[in-house]
Amino acid sequence: MRVAKLTEVRKIEVVEGEKPEISSEYDVQVKVKAVGICGTDLHIFNEGRADVILPRVMGHELSGEVTAVGEKVDRVKVGDRVALDPVFACGECPTCRKGYPNVCENVKCYGVQMDGGYQDYIVVHEKHLYPFDHSISFEQAALAEPFSIAANILERTSAAKEDNVIIIGAGTIGLSIVQVAKGIGCRIMVADVVDSKLEKARALGADKVVNSKKESIKDMIEEFAPGGLDVVIDAVGITSLFQQSIEYAAPRGRIACIGFDAKPAEIPPVLITKKELSIVGSRMNCYQFPKVMKWLEEGKIDAEKMISRKYSIDDIQQAFEETIANGQDVVKTLIVFE
C-alpha cells in the first residue's frame, strides 16, 4: 500500500508499506478516503517541529471506510463510513479519568507525535471512530476535526445565542468557528488582513468583517458592539494578538487562548480584574465529534464551502508546495485516495 512519509523538511516520499492488520479485539481497520492538510502539517513540512521525529506519516483530519474489525468491536461495522478523532491519550491518568483526554499530560495527536493518515490503510481503536451518513461525502467528513476544534473553543467560552463574537484570523479554524458560532445564534465579526478570506467569512455567515491593515479593529468593534465583545477568539494563535484581545472584550467577556506561541504576554492584571474577564485555553477537542457529525448530517455546517483544492496521495509533495505558495487563496487542501 502507499505510505506518504515526511523524510526531511520539505520532502515527502510516497513509498510502499505493509498493510496494517487487526491485532487487538477492539481494533478497526480503515481504508482511508480523504485527509485534510492542516496548518500543523504545513508547519512541520516547512520548518519541522521539536516533538516530531522524522520520518513521519502526517495527517490527522481524515475519513474512510471500515474494512475489518476486531472481535469485540461494536461501535462500527465493516462498510461504515467513519471520521477519526485524532486525540490519543493515556486513558489512565487523573486528567483522563476526569474526562479530559485532550489535556492529558501524555496526549498525542495522530499524525503529529505518532504516524497518521497519509496512507491507504490505518488501524486504530474503535473509540477514535465516528460513523456518518451516506449523505455526507468522505471529503466533507474529513473536516469534522477542525469543526471539533471550533466546537470546543465555543464550549470553553460559553458562547451563547446573541453573544457578540470576534474571530481574529479567517483561516480554516477561524472559518470553522464562524459556521459553528452562527449555528448557535451569535453575532459574528471577523478580522483578517486578506480580503478574499474575509469575503469567505462573510459568505459563511459573518455579520461584519474588517481588514485590520486598512481599518481600526477598535473602531469597528465600537460600531458593531459598543462597549466590547462577549467572546474574543484569536484564531491565529500568536502572543501579540492575544495581548490585543484583552482590549476588545466587554465587561465579563470571555477570551479564548488557542495558540502555542511560547513568547510571554504582557497583560496587566488590572485589565482582567476591572472587567472580570475570563481567559480560557482550548486544545484540540474533548468529545466534540458526536455533536459535529450531527451538525454535518443536519446541514448546520457546510464543510464543502471550506474545500479549496484536492490532490491525489501520489501528488502530495505538490499539494504541500502549492498550498504554501498560494496560502492566501487556500482554506483547505484535501488529499484524496482513489
C-alpha positions as CSV (number, residue, x, y, z in Angstrom):
1,M,0.0,0.0,0.0
2,R,1.0,3.6,-0.4
3,V,2.5,5.5,2.5
4,A,3.5,9.2,2.3
5,K,6.4,9.9,4.7
6,L,7.9,13.2,5.5
7,T,11.5,12.1,5.4
8,E,13.1,15.5,5.9
9,V,11.9,19.1,6.0
10,R,10.1,20.0,2.7
11,K,10.3,16.4,1.3
12,I,7.5,13.8,1.3
13,E,8.1,10.4,-0.3
14,V,5.4,8.1,-1.3
15,V,6.7,4.5,-0.6
16,E,5.3,1.0,-0.5
17,G,4.4,-0.1,3.1
18,E,2.8,-3.1,4.7
19,K,-0.9,-3.0,5.1
20,P,-1.7,-2.8,8.9
21,E,-3.8,-5.7,10.2
22,I,-6.1,-6.1,13.2
23,S,-4.0,-7.1,16.3
24,S,-6.5,-6.3,19.1
25,E,-10.1,-7.3,19.8
26,Y,-11.0,-3.6,19.7
27,D,-9.0,-2.7,16.6
28,V,-10.6,-1.4,13.4
29,Q,-9.0,-1.3,10.0
30,V,-10.0,1.7,7.9
31,K,-9.4,2.3,4.2
32,V,-8.5,6.0,4.1
33,K,-10.6,8.1,1.7
34,A,-9.8,11.7,2.4
35,V,-7.3,13.6,4.6
36,G,-7.1,17.4,5.1
37,I,-3.8,19.2,5.2
38,C,-3.8,21.1,8.5
39,G,-1.8,24.2,9.4
40,T,0.2,22.0,11.8
41,D,1.1,19.7,8.9
42,L,2.3,22.7,6.9
43,H,4.4,23.9,9.7
44,I,6.0,20.5,10.2
45,F,6.6,20.1,6.5
46,N,8.1,23.6,6.1
47,E,10.1,24.0,9.2
48,G,10.0,20.8,11.3
49,R,9.0,20.6,14.9
50,A,10.8,19.6,18.1
51,D,8.2,16.9,19.1
52,V,8.0,15.4,15.6
53,I,10.6,12.7,14.8
54,L,11.2,12.0,11.1
55,P,10.4,10.1,9.1
56,R,6.7,10.8,10.0
57,V,3.4,9.9,8.3
58,M,1.4,13.1,8.9
59,G,-2.4,13.5,8.5
60,H,-5.0,13.8,11.3
61,E,-8.1,15.2,9.6
62,L,-9.4,12.1,8.0
63,S,-12.3,9.9,6.9
64,G,-12.5,6.5,5.5
65,E,-14.4,3.2,5.2
66,V,-14.2,0.3,7.7
67,T,-12.7,-2.8,6.1
68,A,-12.2,-5.1,9.1
69,V,-13.0,-5.1,12.9
70,G,-11.7,-6.9,16.0
71,E,-13.9,-9.5,17.8
72,K,-15.2,-7.1,20.5
73,V,-15.8,-4.0,18.3
74,D,-19.5,-2.9,18.5
75,R,-19.1,0.8,17.7
76,V,-18.7,0.4,14.0
77,K,-19.0,-2.4,11.4
78,V,-17.5,-3.3,8.0
79,G,-18.7,-0.9,5.4
80,D,-19.3,2.0,7.7
81,R,-18.1,5.5,6.7
82,V,-16.1,6.9,9.6
83,A,-14.3,10.1,10.7
84,L,-11.3,9.9,13.1
85,D,-10.9,11.8,16.4
86,P,-7.1,12.3,16.5
87,V,-6.8,12.7,20.3
88,F,-4.8,9.8,21.6
89,A,-4.4,10.0,25.4
90,C,-3.2,7.5,28.0
91,G,-6.7,6.9,29.4
92,E,-5.4,6.2,32.9
93,C,-4.1,9.4,34.5
94,P,-6.3,11.6,36.8
95,T,-7.0,14.0,33.9
96,C,-8.2,11.3,31.6
97,R,-10.3,9.7,34.4
98,K,-11.9,13.1,34.9
99,G,-12.9,13.1,31.2
100,Y,-10.4,15.5,29.7
101,P,-8.2,13.4,27.4
102,N,-7.3,16.4,25.2
103,V,-5.2,17.8,28.1
104,C,-3.7,14.5,29.3
105,E,0.0,15.1,30.1
106,N,0.9,12.4,27.6
107,V,-1.6,13.2,24.9
108,K,-0.6,12.7,21.3
109,C,-2.1,13.9,18.1
110,Y,-2.5,11.3,15.4
111,G,-0.1,12.2,12.6
112,V,1.9,14.6,14.7
113,Q,3.6,12.7,17.6
114,M,2.7,9.4,16.0
115,D,2.2,8.2,12.5
116,G,-1.1,9.3,10.9
117,G,-3.4,9.1,7.9
118,Y,-1.4,9.8,4.7
119,Q,-1.5,6.1,3.8
120,D,-4.0,3.8,2.2
121,Y,-5.0,1.9,5.4
122,I,-4.8,2.6,9.1
123,V,-5.7,0.5,12.2
124,V,-7.0,2.3,15.3
125,H,-9.0,1.5,18.4
126,E,-12.8,1.8,17.8
127,K,-13.2,4.6,20.3
128,H,-11.5,7.0,17.9
129,L,-14.0,6.4,15.1
130,Y,-17.4,8.1,14.5
131,P,-19.7,6.8,11.7
132,F,-21.5,9.2,9.4
133,D,-24.4,9.1,7.0
134,H,-24.0,8.5,3.3
135,S,-25.4,11.9,2.6
136,I,-22.1,13.3,3.8
137,S,-19.1,12.8,1.4
138,F,-15.7,11.5,2.6
139,E,-14.2,14.9,1.7
140,Q,-16.7,16.7,3.9
141,A,-16.3,14.3,6.8
142,A,-12.5,14.8,6.8
143,L,-13.2,18.4,8.0
144,A,-15.0,17.1,11.1
145,E,-11.8,17.6,13.0
146,P,-11.3,21.3,12.5
147,F,-15.0,21.8,13.3
148,S,-14.5,19.8,16.5
149,I,-11.8,22.3,17.5
150,A,-14.2,25.2,16.8
151,A,-16.9,23.4,18.9
152,N,-14.5,23.0,21.8
153,I,-13.5,26.7,21.7
154,L,-17.1,27.9,21.8
155,E,-17.9,25.5,24.6
156,R,-14.9,26.7,26.6
157,T,-16.0,30.3,26.1
158,S,-19.7,29.5,26.9
159,A,-20.7,31.2,23.7
160,A,-24.5,31.6,23.6
161,K,-27.2,33.0,21.4
162,E,-26.9,36.7,20.7
163,D,-23.4,36.9,22.1
164,N,-21.2,39.3,20.2
165,V,-18.1,37.4,19.0
166,I,-14.9,38.4,17.2
167,I,-12.8,35.9,15.4
168,I,-9.3,37.1,14.6
169,G,-8.0,35.2,11.6
170,A,-10.0,33.7,8.8
171,G,-8.1,30.5,8.2
172,T,-9.6,27.0,8.5
173,I,-10.1,27.2,12.2
174,G,-11.4,30.8,12.1
175,L,-13.9,29.9,9.4
176,S,-14.9,26.8,11.2
177,I,-15.7,28.9,14.2
178,V,-17.8,31.3,12.1
179,Q,-20.0,28.4,11.0
180,V,-20.4,26.9,14.5
181,A,-21.0,30.3,16.1
182,K,-23.6,31.2,13.5
183,G,-25.4,27.9,14.3
184,I,-25.5,28.9,17.9
185,G,-27.0,32.2,17.0
186,C,-24.1,34.5,17.8
187,R,-23.4,37.9,16.1
188,I,-20.0,37.5,14.5
189,M,-17.3,39.9,13.5
190,V,-14.2,38.6,11.7
191,A,-10.8,40.3,11.3
192,D,-8.1,39.4,8.9
193,V,-5.6,41.0,6.5
194,V,-6.7,39.1,3.4
195,D,-9.8,40.4,1.6
196,S,-10.5,37.1,-0.1
197,K,-10.6,35.3,3.3
198,L,-12.9,38.0,4.7
199,E,-15.2,37.5,1.7
200,K,-15.3,33.8,2.5
201,A,-16.1,34.6,6.2
202,R,-19.0,36.8,5.1
203,A,-20.3,34.1,2.8
204,L,-20.2,31.7,5.7
205,G,-22.3,33.9,8.0
206,A,-20.1,36.7,9.4
207,D,-22.2,39.8,10.2
208,K,-19.2,42.1,9.9
209,V,-15.7,41.8,8.5
210,V,-12.7,44.1,8.9
211,N,-9.3,44.2,7.2
212,S,-7.1,45.2,10.1
213,K,-4.5,46.5,7.6
214,K,-6.9,49.1,6.3
215,E,-9.2,49.8,9.2
216,S,-9.1,50.0,13.0
217,I,-10.4,46.9,14.7
218,K,-11.2,49.0,17.8
219,D,-13.3,51.5,15.8
220,M,-15.1,48.7,14.0
221,I,-15.8,46.9,17.3
222,E,-17.3,50.1,18.7
223,E,-19.7,50.3,15.8
224,F,-20.5,46.6,15.9
225,A,-20.8,46.1,19.7
226,P,-20.4,49.3,21.7
227,G,-18.6,48.6,25.0
228,G,-16.8,45.5,23.7
229,L,-17.4,41.9,22.8
230,D,-18.7,39.0,24.8
231,V,-16.3,36.4,23.2
232,V,-12.9,37.2,21.8
233,I,-11.1,34.4,19.8
234,D,-7.5,34.7,18.4
235,A,-7.6,32.0,15.8
236,V,-4.1,32.9,14.6
237,G,-2.5,32.0,17.9
238,I,0.3,34.5,18.4
239,T,1.2,36.4,21.5
240,S,0.7,39.9,20.1
241,L,-2.9,39.2,19.0
242,F,-3.7,37.6,22.3
243,Q,-2.5,40.7,24.2
244,Q,-4.7,42.8,22.0
245,S,-7.7,40.6,22.6
246,I,-7.9,41.7,26.2
247,E,-8.7,45.2,25.0
248,Y,-11.6,44.0,22.8
249,A,-13.6,42.3,25.5
250,A,-16.6,43.7,27.1
251,P,-17.0,43.6,30.9
252,R,-17.3,39.9,31.9
253,G,-16.1,38.9,28.4
254,R,-14.6,35.5,27.7
255,I,-11.3,35.2,25.8
256,A,-10.1,32.0,24.2
257,C,-6.3,31.3,24.0
258,I,-5.6,28.5,21.5
259,G,-2.0,29.3,20.4
260,F,1.2,27.6,21.2
261,D,3.4,30.7,20.9
262,A,6.0,30.5,23.7
263,K,6.6,34.3,23.9
264,P,5.4,35.8,27.1
265,A,2.4,38.1,27.0
266,E,2.4,41.4,28.8
267,I,-1.1,41.7,30.3
268,P,-1.6,44.0,33.3
269,P,-3.8,42.1,35.8
270,V,-5.9,45.2,36.4
271,L,-7.3,44.9,32.9
272,I,-8.7,41.5,33.8
273,T,-9.8,42.4,37.3
274,K,-11.7,45.6,36.5
275,K,-13.8,43.9,33.8
276,E,-14.0,40.5,35.4
277,L,-12.7,38.9,32.3
278,S,-12.3,35.1,31.8
279,I,-9.4,33.7,29.9
280,V,-9.7,30.1,28.9
281,G,-7.5,27.7,27.0
282,S,-8.7,25.3,24.3
283,R,-6.7,22.4,22.9
284,M,-7.8,20.1,20.2
285,N,-11.3,18.7,21.2
286,C,-12.9,17.0,24.1
287,Y,-15.6,14.6,22.9
288,Q,-17.0,17.1,20.4
289,F,-17.2,14.7,17.4
290,P,-20.8,13.4,18.1
291,K,-22.0,17.0,18.1
292,V,-20.1,17.8,14.9
293,M,-21.2,14.7,13.0
294,K,-24.8,15.5,13.8
295,W,-24.3,19.1,12.6
296,L,-22.8,17.9,9.3
297,E,-25.8,15.5,8.8
298,E,-28.3,18.2,9.6
299,G,-26.6,20.7,7.3
300,K,-26.0,23.2,10.1
301,I,-22.4,23.4,9.0
302,D,-21.2,23.2,5.4
303,A,-17.8,21.6,5.0
304,E,-17.9,21.7,1.2
305,K,-17.5,25.5,1.2
306,M,-14.2,25.1,3.1
307,I,-12.5,22.9,0.4
308,S,-10.3,24.8,-1.9
309,R,-8.2,22.1,-3.6
310,K,-7.9,18.3,-3.9
311,Y,-4.9,16.2,-4.8
312,S,-4.2,12.5,-5.1
313,I,-2.0,11.0,-2.5
314,D,0.5,10.4,-5.3
315,D,0.8,14.2,-5.7
316,I,1.1,15.0,-2.0
317,Q,4.5,16.8,-2.4
318,Q,3.0,19.1,-5.0
319,A,-0.1,19.6,-2.7
320,F,2.0,20.8,0.2
321,E,4.2,23.1,-2.0
322,E,1.3,24.7,-3.8
323,T,-0.7,25.1,-0.7
324,I,2.1,27.0,0.9
325,A,2.8,29.1,-2.2
326,N,-0.9,30.1,-2.6
327,G,-1.7,30.2,1.1
328,Q,-3.8,33.4,0.8
329,D,-6.2,31.7,-1.6
330,V,-6.5,28.3,0.1
331,V,-8.8,27.5,3.0
332,K,-8.5,23.7,3.0
333,T,-6.5,21.4,0.8
334,L,-7.5,17.7,0.7
335,I,-5.6,14.6,-0.1
336,V,-7.9,12.0,-1.7
337,F,-7.4,8.3,-2.2
338,E,-8.8,6.6,-5.3
